Amino acid sequence: MRDRGGASHPLVELTMARFREFLREPEAVFWVFAFPVIMTCALGIAFRSRGAEPVIVGVVEQAGAPALRQALEASGRFTVRRIEPAEIERTVRDGRAPVVVVPGTPPEYHFDEARAESQVARLAVDQALQRAAGREDVFAATERPIDAIGSRYIDWLVPGLLGMNIMSTGLWGVGFSIVQARTRKLLKRLVATPMSRAEYLASHVLSRLLFLTLETVVIVGFAWLVFDVRIRSGVMALAILAVLGALSFGGLGLLVASRARTIEAVSGLMNLVMMPMWVLSGVFFASSNFPEPMQPFIQALPLTALNDAMRGVMNEGLSLAAVGGEVGVLAAWGLVSFAAALRIFRWQ
Amino acid sequence: MNGLDLEVARGECFGLLGPNGAGKTTTIEILEGLVEQDAGEVEILGRHWRSDRAELRRRIGVQLQETQLNDKLTVEETVRLFRSFFTDGLNVAELLDVVELGAKRRSFVGKLSGGQKQRLAVACALAGRPELLFLDEPTTGLDPQSRRQLWELLARFKADGRTILLTTHYMDEAHVLCDRVGIMDHGSLIALGTPRELVASIGAEHVIEFNVDGAVPEETVLRALPGVRDVRARGDAVALATSELHSTVPALLRYLGDRHLALSLLSTHSATLEDVFVSLTGRQLRDA
């Protein structure tokens, strides 16, 4: 045991200093802990499983309208709204009704081709009217609605939110404090001591692990208590992925903050790095929505790797070995950015 | 900076003096190994930054002018952090006692007064029991009592046989603390010696300052007064450097009386390093 005059190893002291600094910043605590929980809660409520909801249909008030309304209401799947002829376009555009029917022989459908909801409503209306007019179905398929835990939207969403949170707190948490230390000339003061530079950078990444434990427990715990979200491959597998993700984004945070001299500059860089991943990496909607030629790029993003791996572990019951590709992508991002940050870091 | 050539002996307290922008901070940061010099050689404790960086970092203590320590940490946590970088030195509690911050150890850095922050910065600089302590303007912006407190602290460090190199633009500070001073202006060393030698070098031990209402006397007339070595006029205010206070003052009063010029101010003081700077550069330190 070396004499450090009552202090611990510098890596421990640096990590603890970083941790304390964070906890004593109430705003930071709010954005890291309270905000993602509020977000999970709000999204969970918005996308909770509601079963089959009635489709809203607008019917234009003119000759033939009462019969048409009756035919739709008889099927039990529609809520009918009466529309004036002048209001057709506005009704569809504002989304008050995804489809508007003008009575006639044959009837006329007004809908928005670009919106899935509108298309589905059109198909449902068409089917109901065709049946009412006497069409016979060729066969009746057996329907099995899926509402099992692990396959609901909330099950898909929670790993994405967790991944997004690990990314943003990793980047902000590391980047902000580094740039602040640089502008306050604290970095310059520290390099005037025998402190190891690698240890200083490592302490930022390590302190992330302490927050990460808290963040993950809060988000996953909340999703489990309120929405009954489960982790099929066990807590340990998810914990390992979360740690790996935090280290990886911590390294990326160091790289982003390695040269910036002002908070404004680093904020811009952070957004530049995070924005594409928010959109492309499958946080709110699947990344498979993007065209095939973009997929290799999207799959190489660290947030895509983290989200996919966490979804595999939480929802599909995959083992860590089965998500090995994603694990490799995350580890590579972390190592390369840490090494690059250490090389190009501006200490003064 | 150009042609700076100086040597500081072990156990000495050396002060670099000069106005803001004279190059003091650049000089001290080159010595601290934080800034690379374009040319020339620096040797610290018989070592060189290029080859013995790690060893030098362990053996020197540094306080920088603009460092703001982390406001969200307590005094004790800050000292612990800096102490953890060294494997030799006083323990954390002793360091806090040395800078008289023991009672404040649980206070947040952000809540400290200017003087307490500076003493904390010195505690961090002392963490590794340095043989050589660098201080860049340690008392700038402090109230008189805080400055005195810091001076006493540094005097104790020096009494321990350790070396101090400090920069300041306070001449009284240099007088109190330093064995030798170097005066800098525009990146060059313009004078070097003990405070006593430097004051003696201007050849006048006293300075008379006076203001007259109405016409300012001719400089040539004043220069001819007995004992006067130097004359400086700034607006209505005139300063005479003299080696013979007892003969210059009566002669000046007689001269002014004969011409019915009324004095609005008259004061004398023993020459200081401030006067040395004025005599060397023709400018006051504070507005240089």
Contacts between the chains, C-beta under 8 A, distances in Angstrom:
chain1	res1	chain2	res2	distance
A	2	B	87	4.7
A	3	B	87	5.8
A	3	B	88	6.4
A	4	B	83	6.1
A	4	B	84	5.2
A	4	B	86	7.2
A	4	B	87	6.6
A	5	B	83	4.7
A	5	B	86	7.7
A	5	B	89	5.7
A	5	B	90	6.2
A	5	B	91	3.6
A	5	B	92	5.5
A	5	B	94	7.6
A	5	B	95	7.4
A	5	B	127	7.7
A	6	B	80	7.0
A	6	B	83	7.1
A	6	B	91	4.7
A	6	B	92	4.4
A	6	B	93	6.9
A	7	B	80	4.4
A	7	B	81	7.2
A	7	B	83	4.4
A	7	B	84	3.8
A	7	B	92	6.2
A	8	B	80	7.9
A	8	B	84	6.2
A	9	B	84	6.8
A	10	B	81	7.9
A	10	B	84	4.4
A	10	B	85	5.4
A	12	B	84	7.7
A	13	B	80	6.0
A	13	B	81	4.8
A	13	B	84	4.1
A	14	B	81	6.9
A	14	B	84	7.8
A	16	B	77	7.8
A	17	B	70	6.9
A	17	B	73	6.0
A	17	B	77	6.5
A	17	B	81	5.2
A	20	B	72	6.7
A	20	B	73	6.2
A	20	B	77	6.7
A	21	B	70	5.9
A	21	B	72	4.6
A	21	B	73	6.6
A	24	B	72	4.3
A	24	B	108	8.0
A	25	B	72	6.7
A	181	B	70	7.8
A	184	B	67	7.1
A	184	B	68	4.1
A	185	B	64	6.2
A	185	B	66	4.7
A	185	B	67	4.7
A	185	B	68	6.8
A	186	B	67	6.1
A	186	B	68	6.7
A	186	B	69	6.8
A	186	B	70	6.7
A	188	B	34	6.5
A	188	B	64	6.3
A	188	B	67	7.0
A	189	B	62	7.3
A	189	B	64	5.4
A	189	B	67	4.2
A	189	B	69	7.8
A	189	B	124	7.7
A	191	B	34	7.3
A	192	B	32	6.0
A	192	B	33	7.7
A	192	B	34	6.1
A	192	B	57	7.3
A	192	B	62	4.1
A	192	B	64	7.0
A	193	B	57	6.3
A	193	B	62	7.6
A	193	B	82	6.5
A	193	B	85	4.4
A	193	B	86	7.5
A	193	B	127	7.7
A	193	B	128	7.4
A	194	B	54	6.5
A	194	B	57	4.2
A	194	B	58	5.0
A	194	B	85	5.2
A	194	B	86	6.5
A	194	B	128	7.3
A	195	B	85	4.6
A	348	B	34	7.0
